[in-house]
Amino acid sequence: MAFSRLFKIEQPTQRPFTWGDGLVLVGVAVLLYAGIRLALGAPATVEGPTISLAPRALPRYAVYSVARMAAAYALSMLFTLVYGYLAAYNRRAEQVLMPLLDVLQSVPILSFLPVVLLSFSAILPEHVAAELASIVLIFTSQAWNLTFAWYQSLTTIPQELREASATFRFNSWLRFKTLELPFGAISLLWNSMMSWAGGWFFLMAAEIFTIGQRDFRLPGLGAYLQEAANQGDLPAILYGLGALILVIVALDQLVWRPLLAWADRFKLETVESENPPTSWFYDLLRDSRLVDWLSRSLWRPLGERVDAWLLHRFPVSDNKVRASTGRPWALYLLAMAVGLGLAYGAYRAGFMLLEVPLIQWREIGLGVLVTLLRVSGALVIALAWTVPVGVAIGANPRLSTWLQPVVQITASVPATALFPVFLLLMVGLPGGLNLAAVLLMLMGTQWYLLFNIIAGASAIPQDLKYTTALLQLSRWERWRTLILPALFPYIITGAITASGGAWNASIVAEHVEFGGRTLRTIGIGSLIAQATASGDYPLLLAATLTMIITVVVINRLLWRRLYRLAEERYRME
Amino acid sequence: MPTNGYLLELQHINQVYRSGERKFIAVQDVSLTLSEGEFVCLLGPSGCGKSTLLRIITGLQQPSEGRVLYRGAPLQGVNPHATIVFQTFALFPWLTVLDNVEVALKARNVPPKLRTARALDLLDRVGLDGFEMAYPRELSGGMRQKVGFARAMAVEPELLCLDEPFSALDVLSAEALRGELLELWTSGNIPTRAILMVTHNIEEAVFMADRIVLMEKEPGRVVTEVQVELPHPRQRKSPAFLETVDQVYAALAGQTQPEHVELGVAPGETGRIRFLPNITINDLAGLLEHLAEVPDHRHDIYRLAEELRADSDHLLRLTEAAELLGFATIGQGDIALTPLGETFAEASILARKEIFATRIRRVPVFRWLTAMLRSAEGQQLKKDVIQTALELEFPPEEAGQQLEIAINWGRYAELLAYDDADEVLFLEPTGAASRSQVGQP
């Protein structure tokens, strides 16, 4: 069932727009405004790094890229643990934190990239700014689903396990170690894998970002591929792609699969599973004498020491009932300060927006519309081929097991890494960039759909298939009464992720510097990039904000409803 | 020690839940004592607040009102001298059997070597030698509960609390485990000073306890106590044992009251609303048919439990339903069919539906429900709407359950119809509702 779990995102509880959402959006606007104010001091030109196309430079670039991902992931985990804990255990915090997270996860992250890069480069040395910006960007792509997963597992821990840890007087550390972390482990792990898969997309985008006179590229696999495509160096493109695939496969085989096999023990089910995840590397480690010795003579005593120290240091307190019954004045003051700051920021941001002339607003509107068309087009094309292919694969278990690794590896190559290659191929065609943009969106979206449809098709119960056969339904009738309804929840789940990815892609796809030329097409992504290049900051604010609001609104009004419909009407359970 | 001689004392415990504006009483004015050397059972139907009481006693939950004294001192936070054995075992599935026991010792800062030795000793004593390295999912229910017992014993509690520890087990392992627990307890080999067990199984309580505290629901309260002065091991077939069982059934089944008292009032009126017992009509019919076959149509309720192989909790719900609908009367632990009950037992399927319909139309909750539907547009209402209205009277979960039961009964009687897809409840236009005028007694 690896297919079904891999790309399933948890949708938070259904709720319409609230004033909280509005507040969060205002907060986002103020943050953007603050970033843009900072960006005014950004240097006019930024010298990029020189990228060597020599194959022996590749290991170094691979290490750089992985290090950025790892740093962002560590940051995400830290954020997840703290934020999830606060939201799960403090009702007051929960009321603020969950709506915030809910909006943040539907914001198209790449739209922040220009503002983050510019503002960072205004206050930090150039290469540090770009490095940090890439890490922040990847962090924002990785953190939200992890946090949701952690929050959800914390709030769904069975009552009696909580009571057992209370009567046996576990302190907070022991509770975290024996109850909370193990309970959330599997969900955190699957979401970590998703986060890494998504993170590559943004890493590649950040590594190749260049705008006007400012070259924000970072030495890494993404930049290598882009430089190779720029110079039309086919062998280098192949080397780069090979290295990228190798890194992703190695991480999968040496990190994620072993972790999955190990984490199987954390299942809550009280029966043995039929086919638990396996990993050759995990088996190897388990049989290794060295690992065994390390575990026995180093790891376990160390863990024992840490436990003992923490248990002494933080004993269980029996008087927690008395905790703050008074009004938390400090909290009110803080909330007021934040409120005032927001109000002032919103006021200033509003002024900046007023500077945008009407004609530019029309451009923005047009841009959003065109990008929306492009996103929809990509989605329709993706659906058109993934539904029949997915059903064919999913309904055939043998084909499915054979194709699974192939599809997974292909899908794991981040679309942004391939983008320069598409450009190289299409730049000569009429409407080349337009085609490449749709293609990039397609590459970023179709896999989510395909995976989900395969999962959905393989979950159709055999007896229902027999029934449709016995009833001698025609092919169309069979699709209408069984296959499409059964697939509906899976298609929606896939499409939500897919459309989010497509909006993100528009930022890198609609405006590119390629082979010394600037190519652009109409769209909101292109507008954001142009505003960045020309230093038109009011336009940058207006365009970024418009895009964010559009995507959030579409999410709420369209996808959420469809998701709810799918969950209530078409779930096969 | 400022002790009054009791190990544990509850003084006027009240537990109140708030749901919106409404307050619901889960536990009403419970006072209780427990002395060293006692094995006490809290016995009552589900929903009587006995598990809540257990959580209050162990300090997992704070009572809304009242005091919990442990050895004469007010309890602060979780009681360090008490542990719980849980109905669902509450083992950590990712820890081995040994680790599950050890972790309880670790929390009390017992050093590793001593910890392992003690855990192994305990597992040996409950008969789990050889299973130390197994994971809970590899064990049967009975063995899992043994781990639960070993873990609880490991911390050497003075007060051992058992929350329906045998009700998730199959009959045979439950019986074996009961015997083993009693053996440990009566031999005095464990440092436990007192045991408090929550159960809804009457025979189990009589089999194990020195004293049984009987509780009733709506609201949860203590009705009476029964002293069991039989020597261990107790013989389930002995007349003295059966007499005690009969006595407990009599106390819990109560006495049939005049009809207006039995039926209570409708939602919105002042007075006591009668909860609908959670039963299926098939089971009720089974009970009535069985009663129709015994001489005089009168029987000891405890014997019914044996003959129908029913759980005492389930059986008491059935007798309550029979009483509520006027099919039977109850007094002193006996149940007797009324003429109407006899008619029902002998009637055809359709006639049964009609009798049932006339009877439930007298139940105030149904009167209220049909009146509400009749005045609604199209004689139908969303389930949510009714649920919200019921939540003014019942706690949310109970309201949901009451509605489910009402829908079930109403469907059987052909008074109500329910569309699950749209979650709409409506009056059945034809059928028993209109025909039933004839059947009025």
HADDOCK unambig.tbl for C-alpha pairs under 7 A between the chains (distance, minus, plus):
assign (segid A and resid 160 and name CA) (segid B and resid 90 and name CA) 5.57 0.50 0.50
assign (segid A and resid 161 and name CA) (segid B and resid 90 and name CA) 5.12 0.50 0.50
assign (segid A and resid 164 and name CA) (segid B and resid 90 and name CA) 6.44 0.50 0.50
assign (segid A and resid 167 and name CA) (segid B and resid 78 and name CA) 6.44 0.50 0.50
assign (segid A and resid 167 and name CA) (segid B and resid 83 and name CA) 5.79 0.50 0.50
assign (segid A and resid 168 and name CA) (segid B and resid 83 and name CA) 6.96 0.50 0.50
assign (segid A and resid 168 and name CA) (segid B and resid 104 and name CA) 5.57 0.50 0.50
assign (segid A and resid 168 and name CA) (segid B and resid 107 and name CA) 6.94 0.50 0.50
assign (segid A and resid 169 and name CA) (segid B and resid 107 and name CA) 6.15 0.50 0.50
assign (segid A and resid 170 and name CA) (segid B and resid 107 and name CA) 5.31 0.50 0.50
assign (segid A and resid 265 and name CA) (segid B and resid 94 and name CA) 5.39 0.50 0.50
assign (segid A and resid 266 and name CA) (segid B and resid 93 and name CA) 6.96 0.50 0.50
assign (segid A and resid 266 and name CA) (segid B and resid 94 and name CA) 5.07 0.50 0.50
assign (segid A and resid 268 and name CA) (segid B and resid 93 and name CA) 6.13 0.50 0.50
assign (segid A and resid 270 and name CA) (segid B and resid 137 and name CA) 4.49 0.50 0.50
assign (segid A and resid 271 and name CA) (segid B and resid 137 and name CA) 5.20 0.50 0.50
assign (segid A and resid 272 and name CA) (segid B and resid 137 and name CA) 6.58 0.50 0.50
assign (segid A and resid 308 and name CA) (segid B and resid 109 and name CA) 6.93 0.50 0.50
assign (segid A and resid 318 and name CA) (segid B and resid 76 and name CA) 5.92 0.50 0.50
assign (segid A and resid 318 and name CA) (segid B and resid 77 and name CA) 4.44 0.50 0.50
assign (segid A and resid 318 and name CA) (segid B and resid 78 and name CA) 6.48 0.50 0.50
assign (segid A and resid 319 and name CA) (segid B and resid 76 and name CA) 6.38 0.50 0.50
assign (segid A and resid 319 and name CA) (segid B and resid 77 and name CA) 5.95 0.50 0.50
